[in-house]
């Protein structure tokens, strides 16, 4: 039976697999679903609280009556009741708590988007590391094969008296160095494959070359910086964190305002007191209550001051995140431009080093060059190929890093063939849920 062609994966395929199965990203999605639950918890403040109670037991009664008459009995009292409590006003605490929860949800969505960017960039890096390390391994294998050939030629020339034992020793030394470099390349390749499996979710097969994505990034450094300062998920999330902190001040201030509640109670009891000849009592009540805080030891005031300071902190953090985003864009832009120059130079170096090696070998055959000249030319070519491979690796990663720095490394921008994770879907499924402990996924 003839073996079929090995399956090949593209970078887009790897990104799809990472987006669907990466445990870090899935964990962040679960965290966001947990954050969504803050909203129905806050909305619960608008809804009535219903409590049912049931009490039953045995009660021994011994009454001393006039004339030293003693009367005793064993009662079996029980009470059942339902209490409904509705908060009518709590200093706008519920309304502001709902706003805080909604801002937390929106901040969490941006944090999820930022983690998604990081996972996709890790996937690109893992993919390119496997390709680059495999190419470096092949380059070292070629280098070792050539060095073995040079060593064999040198032995023959030594037998013929054309070279000295020094030339043979130099060829053997270079071969041993090549074997050490080959072993290091093999180790690096094995490590990169393990990292690929961790990030992507499966071991790499035959990976296809990847291309830069400069076309997806904004045109120019100024435009990229402007986009990042407005659209990067870390910046947007920090903006929502400011809203959370600012609204939390109002939540803290609500403790300084009156609270108005209404409570309805219905109960029935049996065997309450035999001495009164009463064997059952039915009760129903409606009670309104106003609580006005006068002094709580300064707790509410301290919490309000604390919330104001935390709001100031969040605004400063927002400005810091904006500056970090601008710095990241500038660094990514310069790095991306630098990789273009480095790749062009590396390609030219490889061509020149290959021509130089061929010339040195011909001259060595004519006696115009020594063995060490050939070995140096071979090493120059191997180093040039390694730099070219690294430059190709850096070129692709730098373009994706630039796209990530402006906040656009996502499924939509890359047009990946996978459904996008819509966090809003779970939010709307649980926002108005009044009861039920099962999650929308059935857990």
Secondary structure, DSSP 8 states (H G I E B T S, - for coil): -------EE-HHHHHHHHHHH-HHHHHHHHHHHHHHHHHHHHHGGGS-EEEEEEEE--EEEEEEETTTEEEEEEE--EEEEEEEEEEEESTTHHHHHHHHHHHHHHHHHHHHHHHHHHHHHHHHHHHHHHHHHHHHHHHHHHHHHHHHHHHHHHHHHHHHTSS-HHHHHHHHHHHHHHHHHHHHHHHHHHHHHHHHHHHHSS---EE------GGGS-SSHHHHHHHHHHH-HHHHHHHHHHHHHHHHHHHHHGGGS-EEEEEEEEEEEEEEEGGGTEEEEEEEEEEEEEE-----TTHHHHHHHHHHHHHHHHHHHHHHHHHHHHHHHHHHHHHHHHHHHHHHHHHHHHHHHHHHHHHHHHHHHTTSS-HHHHHHHHHHHHHHHHHHHHHHHHHHHHHHHHHHHTT--SHHHHT-SS----HHHHHHHHTT--S-SS-TT--
